[in-house]
Amino acid sequence: MNDDHVLTRREGAVGVMTFNRADKLNALNMPMMRAIEAALSILEADPQVRAIVMTGADDRAFMAGGDIADLATRRPASWYDEFGPTVHRVFRRIEACDKPTIAAVNGWALGGGMELMLCTDLRLLAAEAKIGLPEIRLGLFPGGGGSQRLMRQIPLCQAKKLMFTADSLTAPQALALGLVNEVLPRAELMAAAMALAARVASMSSQTLKLLKHAMLHGANARCSASPSTTPMRARAAAPSSRSGLRALRGPEPPIGPRSRRSTPRCARLSVGAIGQSSGGNGWSIRWRRRSLAMSRTSRARTTNSAARARPCCASGRRALA
Protein backbone atom coordinates (compact mmCIF):
# COMPACT_ATOMS: atom_id res chain seq x y z
CA MET A 1 0.00 0.00 0.00
CA ASN A 2 1.22 3.51 -0.81
CA ASP A 3 -0.52 6.15 1.31
CA ASP A 4 0.53 9.77 1.57
CA HIS A 5 1.38 9.28 5.24
CA VAL A 6 2.37 5.60 5.55
CA LEU A 7 4.11 3.31 3.07
CA THR A 8 4.02 -0.48 3.31
CA ARG A 9 5.96 -3.19 1.54
CA ARG A 10 6.89 -6.81 2.04
CA GLU A 11 10.35 -8.38 1.80
CA GLY A 12 10.06 -12.13 2.17
CA ALA A 13 8.22 -12.81 5.42
CA VAL A 14 8.82 -9.29 6.78
CA GLY A 15 6.38 -6.43 6.35
CA VAL A 16 7.73 -2.87 6.53
CA MET A 17 5.70 0.15 7.62
CA THR A 18 7.33 3.52 6.90
CA PHE A 19 5.97 6.76 8.41
CA ASN A 20 6.06 9.25 5.57
CA ARG A 21 5.19 12.75 6.81
CA ALA A 22 8.78 13.88 6.57
CA ASP A 23 7.89 17.57 6.21
CA LYS A 24 6.21 17.36 9.65
CA LEU A 25 8.79 14.97 11.16
CA ASN A 26 6.12 12.24 10.93
CA ALA A 27 4.01 14.00 13.55
CA LEU A 28 0.69 12.43 14.49
CA ASN A 29 -2.66 13.84 13.46
CA MET A 30 -5.95 12.15 12.65
CA PRO A 31 -5.12 11.32 8.98
CA MET A 32 -1.78 9.91 10.12
CA MET A 33 -3.45 7.73 12.77
CA ARG A 34 -5.95 6.40 10.24
CA ALA A 35 -3.13 5.64 7.80
CA ILE A 36 -1.18 3.73 10.49
CA GLU A 37 -4.23 1.69 11.38
CA ALA A 38 -4.97 0.90 7.73
CA ALA A 39 -1.37 -0.15 7.08
CA LEU A 40 -1.38 -2.35 10.18
CA SER A 41 -4.59 -4.02 9.02
CA ILE A 42 -3.05 -4.82 5.63
CA LEU A 43 0.11 -6.35 7.13
CA GLU A 44 -1.85 -8.28 9.75
CA ALA A 45 -4.12 -9.76 7.09
CA ASP A 46 -1.26 -10.82 4.79
CA PRO A 47 -0.54 -14.51 5.56
CA GLN A 48 2.96 -14.19 4.09
CA VAL A 49 3.92 -11.48 6.62
CA ARG A 50 5.19 -13.02 9.86
CA ALA A 51 6.94 -9.99 11.42
CA ILE A 52 6.56 -6.22 11.04
CA VAL A 53 9.25 -3.50 11.03
CA MET A 54 8.30 0.14 11.65
CA THR A 55 10.55 3.10 10.81
CA GLY A 56 10.55 6.73 9.69
CA ALA A 57 11.07 7.95 6.14
CA ASP A 58 13.37 10.79 7.20
CA ASP A 59 16.62 10.35 9.13
CA ARG A 60 15.66 13.26 11.37
CA ALA A 61 12.69 11.57 13.00
CA PHE A 62 11.08 8.23 13.67
CA MET A 63 8.03 10.16 14.87
CA ALA A 64 8.11 13.59 16.52
CA GLY A 65 4.91 13.17 18.54
CA GLY A 66 1.58 14.94 18.14
CA ASP A 67 1.11 17.60 15.49
CA ILE A 68 1.26 20.75 17.62
CA ALA A 69 0.26 23.02 14.71
CA ASP A 70 -2.87 20.91 14.27
CA LEU A 71 -3.62 21.11 17.99
CA ALA A 72 -3.16 24.90 18.02
CA THR A 73 -6.02 25.30 15.55
CA ARG A 74 -8.49 23.41 17.78
CA ARG A 75 -9.82 23.61 21.29
CA PRO A 76 -7.78 21.01 23.22
CA ALA A 77 -10.76 19.24 24.83
CA SER A 78 -12.67 18.74 21.58
CA TRP A 79 -9.48 17.73 19.75
CA TYR A 80 -8.70 15.08 22.35
CA ASP A 81 -12.27 13.78 22.33
CA GLU A 82 -11.66 12.83 18.72
CA PHE A 83 -7.95 12.01 18.81
CA GLY A 84 -7.69 10.27 22.21
CA PRO A 85 -9.85 7.18 21.54
CA THR A 86 -8.22 6.74 18.12
CA VAL A 87 -4.63 6.84 19.37
CA HIS A 88 -5.44 4.44 22.22
CA ARG A 89 -7.13 2.00 19.84
CA VAL A 90 -4.30 2.06 17.29
CA PHE A 91 -1.50 1.79 19.87
CA ARG A 92 -3.30 -1.04 21.60
CA ARG A 93 -3.61 -2.85 18.27
CA ILE A 94 0.14 -2.51 17.73
CA GLU A 95 0.83 -3.80 21.23
CA ALA A 96 -1.55 -6.77 20.88
CA CYS A 97 -0.69 -7.58 17.26
CA ASP A 98 -0.30 -11.35 16.77
CA LYS A 99 2.79 -10.74 14.63
CA PRO A 100 6.02 -9.55 16.32
CA THR A 101 6.69 -5.84 15.79
CA ILE A 102 10.14 -4.23 15.60
CA ALA A 103 10.78 -0.48 15.83
CA ALA A 104 13.78 0.75 13.83
CA VAL A 105 14.10 4.17 15.47
CA ASN A 106 16.13 6.19 13.00
CA GLY A 107 15.80 9.65 14.61
CA TRP A 108 13.75 11.57 17.17
CA ALA A 109 10.98 9.60 18.88
CA LEU A 110 9.21 12.12 21.09
CA GLY A 111 5.79 12.17 22.72
CA GLY A 112 3.51 9.98 20.64
CA GLY A 113 6.54 8.64 18.77
CA MET A 114 8.01 7.22 21.96
CA GLU A 115 4.57 6.00 23.05
CA LEU A 116 4.27 4.07 19.78
CA MET A 117 7.77 2.64 20.27
CA LEU A 118 6.76 1.43 23.76
CA CYS A 119 4.02 -0.67 22.10
CA THR A 120 6.46 -2.62 19.91
CA ASP A 121 8.08 -5.90 20.90
CA LEU A 122 11.69 -5.23 19.90
CA ARG A 123 13.50 -1.91 19.42
CA LEU A 124 16.65 -0.94 17.58
CA LEU A 125 17.94 2.64 17.82
CA ALA A 126 20.26 4.60 15.59
CA ALA A 127 23.19 5.95 17.58
CA GLU A 128 22.04 9.50 16.80
CA ALA A 129 18.43 8.94 17.89
CA LYS A 130 16.84 10.46 21.00
CA ILE A 131 13.61 9.53 22.74
CA GLY A 132 11.47 11.24 25.38
CA LEU A 133 8.07 12.34 26.69
CA PRO A 134 8.31 16.16 26.75
CA GLU A 135 4.55 16.89 26.95
CA ILE A 136 4.83 18.57 30.35
CA ARG A 137 6.69 21.49 28.76
CA LEU A 138 3.45 22.35 26.95
CA GLY A 139 1.29 21.69 29.99
CA LEU A 140 0.09 18.48 28.36
CA PHE A 141 -0.05 14.86 29.48
CA PRO A 142 1.38 11.76 27.72
CA GLY A 143 -2.04 10.87 26.35
CA GLY A 144 -1.17 7.80 24.26
CA GLY A 145 -0.56 5.43 27.17
CA GLY A 146 3.07 6.40 27.70
CA SER A 147 2.65 7.18 31.39
CA GLN A 148 1.45 3.62 32.03
CA ARG A 149 3.65 1.66 29.64
CA LEU A 150 6.88 3.44 30.52
CA MET A 151 6.67 2.73 34.25
CA ARG A 152 6.10 -0.95 33.48
CA GLN A 153 9.25 -1.15 31.38
CA ILE A 154 11.81 0.75 33.46
CA PRO A 155 12.14 1.50 37.20
CA LEU A 156 9.38 3.78 38.46
CA CYS A 157 11.72 6.53 39.66
CA GLN A 158 13.38 6.66 36.24
CA ALA A 159 10.01 6.89 34.51
CA LYS A 160 8.95 9.72 36.82
CA LYS A 161 12.17 11.64 36.22
CA LEU A 162 11.79 11.35 32.46
CA MET A 163 8.20 12.62 32.50
CA PHE A 164 8.61 15.22 35.29
CA THR A 165 11.65 16.91 33.69
CA ALA A 166 10.83 16.42 29.97
CA ASP A 167 14.40 15.16 29.50
CA SER A 168 15.33 13.21 26.38
CA LEU A 169 17.33 10.01 26.46
CA THR A 170 20.25 9.41 24.14
CA ALA A 171 20.52 6.01 22.50
CA PRO A 172 23.18 4.73 24.97
CA GLN A 173 21.05 5.94 27.91
CA ALA A 174 17.97 4.15 26.54
CA LEU A 175 20.03 0.99 26.11
CA ALA A 176 21.36 1.22 29.67
CA LEU A 177 17.79 1.52 31.01
CA GLY A 178 16.70 -1.55 29.05
CA LEU A 179 14.22 0.34 26.87
CA VAL A 180 15.84 -0.83 23.63
CA ASN A 181 17.56 -4.00 22.48
CA GLU A 182 20.43 -2.59 20.47
CA VAL A 183 22.09 0.65 19.33
CA LEU A 184 23.59 0.77 15.84
CA PRO A 185 25.04 3.30 13.39
CA ARG A 186 22.21 4.79 11.38
CA ALA A 187 23.60 3.36 8.14
CA GLU A 188 23.29 -0.18 9.56
CA LEU A 189 19.95 0.24 11.31
CA MET A 190 17.50 -1.03 8.68
CA ALA A 191 19.68 -3.95 7.63
CA ALA A 192 19.94 -5.06 11.25
CA ALA A 193 16.20 -4.61 11.81
CA MET A 194 15.34 -6.63 8.70
CA ALA A 195 17.76 -9.40 9.69
CA LEU A 196 16.28 -9.57 13.19
CA ALA A 197 12.74 -9.60 11.78
CA ALA A 198 13.62 -12.40 9.35
CA ARG A 199 15.11 -14.43 12.20
CA VAL A 200 11.97 -13.99 14.31
CA ALA A 201 9.74 -14.71 11.30
CA SER A 202 11.46 -18.08 10.84
CA MET A 203 10.07 -19.29 14.19
CA SER A 204 6.68 -20.94 14.76
CA SER A 205 4.03 -18.26 14.17
CA GLN A 206 1.54 -19.98 16.46
CA THR A 207 4.03 -20.22 19.32
CA LEU A 208 5.03 -16.57 18.83
CA LYS A 209 1.36 -15.61 19.04
CA LEU A 210 0.94 -17.56 22.29
CA LEU A 211 4.14 -16.09 23.74
CA LYS A 212 3.00 -12.55 22.98
CA HIS A 213 -0.41 -13.20 24.51
CA ALA A 214 1.07 -14.78 27.65
CA MET A 215 3.58 -11.99 28.24
CA LEU A 216 1.16 -9.17 27.44
CA HIS A 217 -1.55 -10.41 29.78
CA GLY A 218 0.68 -11.98 32.41
CA ALA A 219 3.36 -9.32 32.87
CA ASN A 220 1.62 -7.62 35.79
CA ALA A 221 -0.23 -10.60 37.22
CA ARG A 222 0.80 -13.01 39.96
CA CYS A 223 2.28 -16.26 38.66
CA SER A 224 -0.78 -18.08 39.97
CA ALA A 225 -3.01 -15.73 37.97
CA SER A 226 -0.98 -15.85 34.75
CA PRO A 227 -2.46 -17.44 31.61
CA SER A 228 -3.24 -21.15 31.94
CA THR A 229 -1.12 -23.97 30.56
CA THR A 230 -3.82 -24.86 28.02
CA PRO A 231 -2.00 -23.05 25.15
CA MET A 232 1.23 -24.87 26.05
CA ARG A 233 -0.57 -28.23 26.00
CA ALA A 234 -2.15 -27.34 22.65
CA ARG A 235 1.24 -26.51 21.15
CA ALA A 236 2.84 -29.66 22.57
CA ALA A 237 0.14 -31.73 20.84
CA ALA A 238 0.41 -29.86 17.53
CA PRO A 239 1.84 -31.83 14.57
CA SER A 240 4.49 -29.16 13.94
CA SER A 241 5.70 -29.47 17.52
CA ARG A 242 5.91 -33.27 17.37
CA SER A 243 7.79 -33.20 14.07
CA GLY A 244 10.23 -30.65 15.52
CA LEU A 245 10.90 -32.86 18.54
CA ARG A 246 11.45 -35.90 16.30
CA ALA A 247 13.92 -33.94 14.19
CA LEU A 248 15.82 -32.83 17.30
CA ARG A 249 15.91 -36.35 18.74
CA GLY A 250 17.19 -37.91 15.53
CA PRO A 251 16.42 -41.31 14.00
CA GLU A 252 15.93 -44.25 16.35
CA PRO A 253 17.33 -47.73 15.58
CA PRO A 254 14.49 -50.18 14.85
CA ILE A 255 13.79 -52.99 17.29
CA GLY A 256 14.20 -56.19 15.22
CA PRO A 257 12.58 -59.59 15.87
CA ARG A 258 15.87 -61.09 17.09
CA SER A 259 16.36 -58.50 19.81
CA ARG A 260 12.73 -58.95 20.90
CA ARG A 261 13.17 -62.75 21.23
CA SER A 262 16.32 -62.28 23.30
CA THR A 263 14.50 -60.00 25.75
CA PRO A 264 12.24 -61.58 28.40
CA ARG A 265 8.53 -60.82 27.96
CA CYS A 266 8.32 -58.91 31.25
CA ALA A 267 11.24 -56.72 30.16
CA ARG A 268 9.55 -56.05 26.80
CA LEU A 269 6.41 -54.98 28.64
CA SER A 270 8.45 -52.63 30.84
CA VAL A 271 10.14 -51.10 27.80
CA GLY A 272 6.77 -50.59 26.12
CA ALA A 273 5.27 -49.03 29.24
CA ILE A 274 8.17 -46.62 29.58
CA GLY A 275 7.94 -45.68 25.91
CA GLN A 276 4.21 -44.99 26.23
CA SER A 277 4.54 -42.95 29.43
CA SER A 278 7.18 -40.73 27.87
CA GLY A 279 5.30 -40.22 24.61
CA GLY A 280 7.46 -42.70 22.72
CA ASN A 281 10.70 -41.18 23.99
CA GLY A 282 13.51 -43.16 22.38
CA TRP A 283 15.95 -42.07 25.09
CA SER A 284 13.94 -43.87 27.78
CA ILE A 285 13.83 -47.04 25.70
CA ARG A 286 17.56 -46.97 25.06
CA TRP A 287 18.23 -46.31 28.76
CA ARG A 288 16.05 -49.28 29.73
CA ARG A 289 17.81 -51.53 27.22
CA ARG A 290 21.16 -50.57 28.69
CA SER A 291 19.89 -51.32 32.20
CA LEU A 292 18.60 -54.74 31.11
CA ALA A 293 21.91 -55.54 29.42
CA MET A 294 23.84 -54.56 32.54
CA SER A 295 21.56 -56.73 34.68
CA ARG A 296 22.10 -59.75 32.41
CA THR A 297 25.87 -59.21 32.51
CA SER A 298 25.83 -58.97 36.29
CA ARG A 299 23.81 -62.19 36.61
CA ALA A 300 26.18 -64.00 34.27
CA ARG A 301 29.19 -62.95 36.32
CA THR A 302 27.54 -64.15 39.52
CA THR A 303 26.68 -67.52 37.94
CA ASN A 304 30.23 -68.03 36.66
CA SER A 305 31.71 -67.22 40.06
CA ALA A 306 29.42 -69.73 41.76
CA ALA A 307 30.32 -72.39 39.20
CA ARG A 308 34.02 -71.89 39.79
CA ALA A 309 33.55 -72.09 43.56
CA ARG A 310 31.70 -75.45 43.60
CA PRO A 311 34.68 -77.75 42.76
CA CYS A 312 36.77 -76.17 45.49
CA CYS A 313 34.04 -76.76 48.05
CA ALA A 314 33.69 -80.42 46.97
CA SER A 315 37.47 -81.12 47.23
CA GLY A 316 37.53 -79.50 50.64
CA ARG A 317 34.79 -81.79 51.91
CA ARG A 318 36.68 -84.89 50.64
CA ALA A 319 39.86 -83.77 52.42
CA LEU A 320 38.02 -83.35 55.70
CA ALA A 321 36.49 -86.80 55.30
LOBA-834240 format. One record per residue (C-alpha): x, y, z; residue in one letter. Coordinates in steps of 0.2 Angstrom, whole numbers, plus 5000, padded with zeros to 4 digits. Example, Ala and Ser with C-alpha at 12.3 -4.5 7.8 and 13.67 -1.06 7.14 Angstrom:
REM LOBA-834240
<pt <5062,4978,5039>,'A'>
<pt <5068,4995,5036>,'S'>
//
This chain:
REM LOBA-834240
<pt <5000,5000,5000>,'M'>
<pt <5006,5018,4996>,'N'>
<pt <4997,5031,5007>,'D'>
<pt <5003,5049,5008>,'D'>
<pt <5007,5046,5026>,'H'>
<pt <5012,5028,5028>,'V'>
<pt <5021,5017,5015>,'L'>
<pt <5020,4998,5017>,'T'>
<pt <5030,4984,5008>,'R'>
<pt <5034,4966,5010>,'R'>
<pt <5052,4958,5009>,'E'>
<pt <5050,4939,5011>,'G'>
<pt <5041,4936,5027>,'A'>
<pt <5044,4954,5034>,'V'>
<pt <5032,4968,5032>,'G'>
<pt <5039,4986,5033>,'V'>
<pt <5028,5001,5038>,'M'>
<pt <5037,5018,5035>,'T'>
<pt <5030,5034,5042>,'F'>
<pt <5030,5046,5028>,'N'>
<pt <5026,5064,5034>,'R'>
<pt <5044,5069,5033>,'A'>
<pt <5039,5088,5031>,'D'>
<pt <5031,5087,5048>,'K'>
<pt <5044,5075,5056>,'L'>
<pt <5031,5061,5055>,'N'>
<pt <5020,5070,5068>,'A'>
<pt <5003,5062,5072>,'L'>
<pt <4987,5069,5067>,'N'>
<pt <4970,5061,5063>,'M'>
<pt <4974,5057,5045>,'P'>
<pt <4991,5050,5051>,'M'>
<pt <4983,5039,5064>,'M'>
<pt <4970,5032,5051>,'R'>
<pt <4984,5028,5039>,'A'>
<pt <4994,5019,5052>,'I'>
<pt <4979,5008,5057>,'E'>
<pt <4975,5005,5039>,'A'>
<pt <4993,4999,5035>,'A'>
<pt <4993,4988,5051>,'L'>
<pt <4977,4980,5045>,'S'>
<pt <4985,4976,5028>,'I'>
<pt <5001,4968,5036>,'L'>
<pt <4991,4959,5049>,'E'>
<pt <4979,4951,5035>,'A'>
<pt <4994,4946,5024>,'D'>
<pt <4997,4927,5028>,'P'>
<pt <5015,4929,5020>,'Q'>
<pt <5020,4943,5033>,'V'>
<pt <5026,4935,5049>,'R'>
<pt <5035,4950,5057>,'A'>
<pt <5033,4969,5055>,'I'>
<pt <5046,4982,5055>,'V'>
<pt <5041,5001,5058>,'M'>
<pt <5053,5015,5054>,'T'>
<pt <5053,5034,5048>,'G'>
<pt <5055,5040,5031>,'A'>
<pt <5067,5054,5036>,'D'>
<pt <5083,5052,5046>,'D'>
<pt <5078,5066,5057>,'R'>
<pt <5063,5058,5065>,'A'>
<pt <5055,5041,5068>,'F'>
<pt <5040,5051,5074>,'M'>
<pt <5041,5068,5083>,'A'>
<pt <5025,5066,5093>,'G'>
<pt <5008,5075,5091>,'G'>
<pt <5006,5088,5077>,'D'>
<pt <5006,5104,5088>,'I'>
<pt <5001,5115,5074>,'A'>
<pt <4986,5105,5071>,'D'>
<pt <4982,5106,5090>,'L'>
<pt <4984,5124,5090>,'A'>
<pt <4970,5126,5078>,'T'>
<pt <4958,5117,5089>,'R'>
<pt <4951,5118,5106>,'R'>
<pt <4961,5105,5116>,'P'>
<pt <4946,5096,5124>,'A'>
<pt <4937,5094,5108>,'S'>
<pt <4953,5089,5099>,'W'>
<pt <4956,5075,5112>,'Y'>
<pt <4939,5069,5112>,'D'>
<pt <4942,5064,5094>,'E'>
<pt <4960,5060,5094>,'F'>
<pt <4962,5051,5111>,'G'>
<pt <4951,5036,5108>,'P'>
<pt <4959,5034,5091>,'T'>
<pt <4977,5034,5097>,'V'>
<pt <4973,5022,5111>,'H'>
<pt <4964,5010,5099>,'R'>
<pt <4979,5010,5086>,'V'>
<pt <4993,5009,5099>,'F'>
<pt <4984,4995,5108>,'R'>
<pt <4982,4986,5091>,'R'>
<pt <5001,4987,5089>,'I'>
<pt <5004,4981,5106>,'E'>
<pt <4992,4966,5104>,'A'>
<pt <4997,4962,5086>,'C'>
<pt <4998,4943,5084>,'D'>
<pt <5014,4946,5073>,'K'>
<pt <5030,4952,5082>,'P'>
<pt <5033,4971,5079>,'T'>
<pt <5051,4979,5078>,'I'>
<pt <5054,4998,5079>,'A'>
<pt <5069,5004,5069>,'A'>
<pt <5070,5021,5077>,'V'>
<pt <5081,5031,5065>,'N'>
<pt <5079,5048,5073>,'G'>
<pt <5069,5058,5086>,'W'>
<pt <5055,5048,5094>,'A'>
<pt <5046,5061,5105>,'L'>
<pt <5029,5061,5114>,'G'>
<pt <5018,5050,5103>,'G'>
<pt <5033,5043,5094>,'G'>
<pt <5040,5036,5110>,'M'>
<pt <5023,5030,5115>,'E'>
<pt <5021,5020,5099>,'L'>
<pt <5039,5013,5101>,'M'>
<pt <5034,5007,5119>,'L'>
<pt <5020,4997,5110>,'C'>
<pt <5032,4987,5100>,'T'>
<pt <5040,4971,5104>,'D'>
<pt <5058,4974,5100>,'L'>
<pt <5068,4990,5097>,'R'>
<pt <5083,4995,5088>,'L'>
<pt <5090,5013,5089>,'L'>
<pt <5101,5023,5078>,'A'>
<pt <5116,5030,5088>,'A'>
<pt <5110,5047,5084>,'E'>
<pt <5092,5045,5089>,'A'>
<pt <5084,5052,5105>,'K'>
<pt <5068,5048,5114>,'I'>
<pt <5057,5056,5127>,'G'>
<pt <5040,5062,5133>,'L'>
<pt <5042,5081,5134>,'P'>
<pt <5023,5084,5135>,'E'>
<pt <5024,5093,5152>,'I'>
<pt <5033,5107,5144>,'R'>
<pt <5017,5112,5135>,'L'>
<pt <5006,5108,5150>,'G'>
<pt <5000,5092,5142>,'L'>
<pt <5000,5074,5147>,'F'>
<pt <5007,5059,5139>,'P'>
<pt <4990,5054,5132>,'G'>
<pt <4994,5039,5121>,'G'>
<pt <4997,5027,5136>,'G'>
<pt <5015,5032,5139>,'G'>
<pt <5013,5036,5157>,'S'>
<pt <5007,5018,5160>,'Q'>
<pt <5018,5008,5148>,'R'>
<pt <5034,5017,5153>,'L'>
<pt <5033,5014,5171>,'M'>
<pt <5030,4995,5167>,'R'>
<pt <5046,4994,5157>,'Q'>
<pt <5059,5004,5167>,'I'>
<pt <5061,5007,5186>,'P'>
<pt <5047,5019,5192>,'L'>
<pt <5059,5033,5198>,'C'>
<pt <5067,5033,5181>,'Q'>
<pt <5050,5034,5173>,'A'>
<pt <5045,5049,5184>,'K'>
<pt <5061,5058,5181>,'K'>
<pt <5059,5057,5162>,'L'>
<pt <5041,5063,5162>,'M'>
<pt <5043,5076,5176>,'F'>
<pt <5058,5085,5168>,'T'>
<pt <5054,5082,5150>,'A'>
<pt <5072,5076,5148>,'D'>
<pt <5077,5066,5132>,'S'>
<pt <5087,5050,5132>,'L'>
<pt <5101,5047,5121>,'T'>
<pt <5103,5030,5113>,'A'>
<pt <5116,5024,5125>,'P'>
<pt <5105,5030,5140>,'Q'>
<pt <5090,5021,5133>,'A'>
<pt <5100,5005,5131>,'L'>
<pt <5107,5006,5148>,'A'>
<pt <5089,5008,5155>,'L'>
<pt <5083,4992,5145>,'G'>
<pt <5071,5002,5134>,'L'>
<pt <5079,4996,5118>,'V'>
<pt <5088,4980,5112>,'N'>
<pt <5102,4987,5102>,'E'>
<pt <5110,5003,5097>,'V'>
<pt <5118,5004,5079>,'L'>
<pt <5125,5017,5067>,'P'>
<pt <5111,5024,5057>,'R'>
<pt <5118,5017,5041>,'A'>
<pt <5116,4999,5048>,'E'>
<pt <5100,5001,5057>,'L'>
<pt <5088,4995,5043>,'M'>
<pt <5098,4980,5038>,'A'>
<pt <5100,4975,5056>,'A'>
<pt <5081,4977,5059>,'A'>
<pt <5077,4967,5044>,'M'>
<pt <5089,4953,5048>,'A'>
<pt <5081,4952,5066>,'L'>
<pt <5064,4952,5059>,'A'>
<pt <5068,4938,5047>,'A'>
<pt <5076,4928,5061>,'R'>
<pt <5060,4930,5072>,'V'>
<pt <5049,4926,5056>,'A'>
<pt <5057,4910,5054>,'S'>
<pt <5050,4904,5071>,'M'>
<pt <5033,4895,5074>,'S'>
<pt <5020,4909,5071>,'S'>
<pt <5008,4900,5082>,'Q'>
<pt <5020,4899,5097>,'T'>
<pt <5025,4917,5094>,'L'>
<pt <5007,4922,5095>,'K'>
<pt <5005,4912,5111>,'L'>
<pt <5021,4920,5119>,'L'>
<pt <5015,4937,5115>,'K'>
<pt <4998,4934,5123>,'H'>
<pt <5005,4926,5138>,'A'>
<pt <5018,4940,5141>,'M'>
<pt <5006,4954,5137>,'L'>
<pt <4992,4948,5149>,'H'>
<pt <5003,4940,5162>,'G'>
<pt <5017,4953,5164>,'A'>
<pt <5008,4962,5179>,'N'>
<pt <4999,4947,5186>,'A'>
<pt <5004,4935,5200>,'R'>
<pt <5011,4919,5193>,'C'>
<pt <4996,4910,5200>,'S'>
<pt <4985,4921,5190>,'A'>
<pt <4995,4921,5174>,'S'>
<pt <4988,4913,5158>,'P'>
<pt <4984,4894,5160>,'S'>
<pt <4994,4880,5153>,'T'>
<pt <4981,4876,5140>,'T'>
<pt <4990,4885,5126>,'P'>
<pt <5006,4876,5130>,'M'>
<pt <4997,4859,5130>,'R'>
<pt <4989,4863,5113>,'A'>
<pt <5006,4867,5106>,'R'>
<pt <5014,4852,5113>,'A'>
<pt <5001,4841,5104>,'A'>
<pt <5002,4851,5088>,'A'>
<pt <5009,4841,5073>,'P'>
<pt <5022,4854,5070>,'S'>
<pt <5029,4853,5088>,'S'>
<pt <5030,4834,5087>,'R'>
<pt <5039,4834,5070>,'S'>
<pt <5051,4847,5078>,'G'>
<pt <5054,4836,5093>,'L'>
<pt <5057,4821,5081>,'R'>
<pt <5070,4830,5071>,'A'>
<pt <5079,4836,5087>,'L'>
<pt <5080,4818,5094>,'R'>
<pt <5086,4810,5078>,'G'>
<pt <5082,4793,5070>,'P'>
<pt <5080,4779,5082>,'E'>
<pt <5087,4761,5078>,'P'>
<pt <5072,4749,5074>,'P'>
<pt <5069,4735,5086>,'I'>
<pt <5071,4719,5076>,'G'>
<pt <5063,4702,5079>,'P'>
<pt <5079,4695,5085>,'R'>
<pt <5082,4707,5099>,'S'>
<pt <5064,4705,5104>,'R'>
<pt <5066,4686,5106>,'R'>
<pt <5082,4689,5116>,'S'>
<pt <5072,4700,5129>,'T'>
<pt <5061,4692,5142>,'P'>
<pt <5043,4696,5140>,'R'>
<pt <5042,4705,5156>,'C'>
<pt <5056,4716,5151>,'A'>
<pt <5048,4720,5134>,'R'>
<pt <5032,4725,5143>,'L'>
<pt <5042,4737,5154>,'S'>
<pt <5051,4744,5139>,'V'>
<pt <5034,4747,5131>,'G'>
<pt <5026,4755,5146>,'A'>
<pt <5041,4767,5148>,'I'>
<pt <5040,4772,5130>,'G'>
<pt <5021,4775,5131>,'Q'>
<pt <5023,4785,5147>,'S'>
<pt <5036,4796,5139>,'S'>
<pt <5026,4799,5123>,'G'>
<pt <5037,4786,5114>,'G'>
<pt <5053,4794,5120>,'N'>
<pt <5068,4784,5112>,'G'>
<pt <5080,4790,5125>,'W'>
<pt <5070,4781,5139>,'S'>
<pt <5069,4765,5129>,'I'>
<pt <5088,4765,5125>,'R'>
<pt <5091,4768,5144>,'W'>
<pt <5080,4754,5149>,'R'>
<pt <5089,4742,5136>,'R'>
<pt <5106,4747,5143>,'R'>
<pt <5099,4743,5161>,'S'>
<pt <5093,4726,5156>,'L'>
<pt <5110,4722,5147>,'A'>
<pt <5119,4727,5163>,'M'>
<pt <5108,4716,5173>,'S'>
<pt <5111,4701,5162>,'R'>
<pt <5129,4704,5163>,'T'>
<pt <5129,4705,5181>,'S'>
<pt <5119,4689,5183>,'R'>
<pt <5131,4680,5171>,'A'>
<pt <5146,4685,5182>,'R'>
<pt <5138,4679,5198>,'T'>
<pt <5133,4662,5190>,'T'>
<pt <5151,4660,5183>,'N'>
<pt <5159,4664,5200>,'S'>
<pt <5147,4651,5209>,'A'>
<pt <5152,4638,5196>,'A'>
<pt <5170,4641,5199>,'R'>
<pt <5168,4640,5218>,'A'>
<pt <5159,4623,5218>,'R'>
<pt <5173,4611,5214>,'P'>
<pt <5184,4619,5227>,'C'>
<pt <5170,4616,5240>,'C'>
<pt <5168,4598,5235>,'A'>
<pt <5187,4594,5236>,'S'>
<pt <5188,4603,5253>,'G'>
<pt <5174,4591,5260>,'R'>
<pt <5183,4576,5253>,'R'>
<pt <5199,4581,5262>,'A'>
<pt <5190,4583,5279>,'L'>
<pt <5182,4566,5276>,'A'>
//
